[in-house]
Structure formats: structure tokens, C-alpha cells
Amino acid sequence: MQKIYCKKVNTLLRYTLPTRELLQKVKNSFQNRFLTDQVSLRYLRDGYIKATDIPFVKHIGLKEDEKQLSLDLKKSVCNHVETIHAAAQFTLAETESGMHLQSLFPELEKKVIPLLREAKIKYKKPATQKIVAYSSIEEEDLKKFKSQFEKKGRALLKIKIEIRDIENVLTCEAHYTWYVQAREDEL
């Protein structure tokens, strides 16, 4: 049994990881407080969301062009030295990792709950122009994930992301570990 305290609504939630009942509790508890946008409610209802529809992703202006995710250099995503802010690069990389996860397992769409478990990022060079995300995965990690998911209905998967500018300069490199669990009604 896990416990989560939510300061926004002064509520202690107790749950066993993730179940339809938990999602219903979250939906009921929060929809009138701060999860009122249609994207959040659609995810709670349908179990699927397109990464580029997430409000924060839209806010910073990530674009999907020819199956590649990118971010233009613009004032709203710059830091104090007029390069693309580290948080914007992190968001681009994290979003790309989630989209890559979805593309690897289209048959699991609406049947699993993916949660980001761990993120490691190293910034290499300042991003001074448009940046593009590139994702990859080790074949051994993919095999291990498939095997464990088939046996237990849950597994971890590490996705590597490189962010490069339009001149192919590596601006950052990241590894995102996703925890993927089958929805209770899919077990």
C-alpha cells in the first residue's frame, strides 16, 4: 500500500499501484480542482494521450515534423544567456522518449500505464538554434522488457535520447527509464 499526500487538496491518497479504482479516485478528487483541462480528463478516461497534446508540451512549442520532435529557438524558451533553456531541452527529450515508447508498442496503446521512473541528462553544448530529438534503444533492453512484461504485466525500459541542433551538434544526451504496467482490467 502506497500513500501520497497532495498539498493542493490537503488529501492523503492510499492506493495499490495503478488500478482503475485509483484512476477513478484521482479523477473524482481532482477534476474540479486542477485537472480540469480536457487532455487530463481524456487520459483518465481513455488511457491514452498524444504527447504533443500535453498542455506543457504545447506551451513551450514542441513540434512534430516528419516523425521527429523539434523545438525552435525563440525568446520564450531561452535562458539568461540566450540559448535554449535546460528545462526546455529536458522536456523535448522526455517527450521524445515517451513518443518512442508508444511507437515501439502500438498494440499496448490504452492497455498500459507508462510512468517515467528515472531521468539522467547531460548537457554538452549550448543550443543556439533549432534542436531536434533522436531516440534509440538497446536491442537487449527491448528483449528484456518484452520478456518481463509478458511474465509480470509490468517492466522497465530505458530509452536513449540525443538532442542535436540543425547543424548536427550534440547539445544534450539523456536516458529515460519508463515503468510500464498493464492496466488492471488488461491483466
N, C-alpha and C positions, 0 to 999 in steps of 0.2 A: 504494500500500500504506500503510495507516494502522497505527499502533501505539498500544496503550493499555496502561498499567500499572495493575494493580489491586492496591492495597495490602492489601486484605482477604485475598487468597490468594497474594500475592507472585508474581504471574504476569504475563508480558508477552504480550498477545494481539496477533497480527498478522492483519489482515483487509482485504479489499476490501469497501467498504460494501454494504449489508447483504445477506447471502446466506443461503440455507437452511443452508449449511455453518457459517456463523458462529453462527446461532441454535442449531444443534446443539452446537457447541463451548461456547457460553455455558451452555446447559442442562446439559451434562455436567460442566463445570468447577464450576459454582456451585450446582447444585441441592442438594448435600449440605452446602453451607457456609452460604449465607444467602438463597438464592432458594427456600426450601422451601415457602413458602405456596402454596396451590392456585391462587390468582389468577395469580401469576407463571408458574407452570408451565402453566396453561391458555393464557396469552398466547403463550408459547414454542411450545406445541403447535398451537394453533388460529389464531393470528394475529389474534385479536380479544378485546377485553375491554370490558365495560361500565364506563364511567368511574366510576360510583358504587360499583363493586365493588373499586376500588383501596384497599388497606388504609389508606393515609394519609388518603384522602378519607373513608372510614368513620370513622376515628379522630377527625377534627375535627367530624364530624357534618353534612356537606353532605346536603341533602335535595332530591329531585326531586319537585316538586308541579306538576301540570298542565303538564308540559314546561318548567318553569322551575326552575333550580337556586337554592337559598337556603341561608342559614346563620343560625341563631338566635343571639341574644346569650345567652351562658352563660359562666360563670366559666372554663371550660377553654379558651376561645378569646380571652380578654381579655388586654390588656396591663397595664402598671403604672398607667395612668390609667383603667382600667375601660371601655375601648372595645374593639371587635373588633380584634385584633392585625393588623398589616400583612401578616404571613405567611399568616394565615387568609384575608384578603381576596384576596391573590395566588393562593392555592390555589383559591378559589371562581372567580376569573376565569379561571385557566388551565384548570380542569376544564370550565368552560362553553365555552371556546374549542375544546377537544377534542371535546366533545359536538356543538358546532355543525358542526365539520368532518365528523364522522360523519354528521350529518343531511343535509348537503349532497350527499354521495356514497354513498348506501347500496349502490349497485352495486359499490363498491370494497371493501366490507367483506371482510376476510380475504384481500384481494388486494394490499394495500399495507402499508408500514410507515411510520406517521407519527411524526416526531420533532420536538420543539419546538426550533427553531433560535434564536429570539430573543424576548425579552420586554421590553417597556417599560411601566412603570406610573407613574401619577401619582396620589397621594393628595390628595383635595380637601377633605373634611370628615371629622371623626371619625364612626365608625359606632357609634351609641349604641343601636341596636335591630336587629331582624332585617333582613338585607340580601338582595337578590335580584340575580342576574346577567342581563344582557341582551346579546345578541350581534348583530353585524351585519357585513356585508362589502360592499365597494365592487363594483359590477357589473363595472367594468373589470378589477379584480383577479381576479374569478371567471373572466372570459373568458380572461385571460392564463394563468391556472392551467390551465384545460381545454386550451387550445391547446398549451402547453408539455408537459403531461403526456401528451397523445396522441402528440406527436413524440418525446419522450425517455424516457418512462416515469418521470419524476420532475419535481417542480416545487415552488415555494414559494407559500404562500398566507398573506396577512395577515388576521387576524380582529380586529375591534374589540370590546372588552367595556366595558360600563358597569356599575358596581355601584351600586345605589340602595337606600336604606332603604325601609321600608314607607310612609313619607310622601313618597316620590319625591325625596328629597335625594340628589344625586350624591356618593358617598363616595370613589369612585376610578374612573379611566379607564385602560384598558390596551390594548396592541396586542401580539398574539402572532403570530409568524411560524412557520408549520409547514413543515417539509420533508417531502414525501410521496414515497416511492419505491415503485414496483411491486416485489413480491417476485420474486425471480429466476425462479421457476417460472411466473410470470404474464407474463413479457416475451415 
